[in-house]
Amino acid sequence: MSVEELLDAMPVPPDPYAVRLVAGVEEHQEEIDAIIRKFSAHWALERMPVVDRALLRIGVFELGWVVEVPTAVVISEAVELAKQYSTKDSGRFVNGLLGRISEHVRLEG
């Protein structure tokens, strides 16, 4: 099922920003995954908890392609969601990884 089909099947139209995130992650997933792999020392992307992987992909998309969202907001939102919906160590993991990535992505453009 494509992202478009998934969004069309929702009983209520999703928030436009959510649509932007989902479409952006889908469009840039190869680039996003390459960035995550580059900065996730000793962690294979496929072995990360699925929630962490999804939050990292969204966070990297926002850092790299949604420049109007401040870095601190991107990281803070991802960390809070990781704490709430993933493992007990996920908040720290997501925070550290997005922090390292943001130094590269936001400085390099």
Secondary structure, 3 states (H helix, E strand, C coil): CCHHHHHHCCCCCCCHHHHHHHHHHHHCHHHHHHHHHHHCCCCCHHHCCHHHHHHHHHHHHHHHHCCCCCHHHHHHHHHHHHHHHCCCCHHHHHHHHHHHHHHHHHHHC
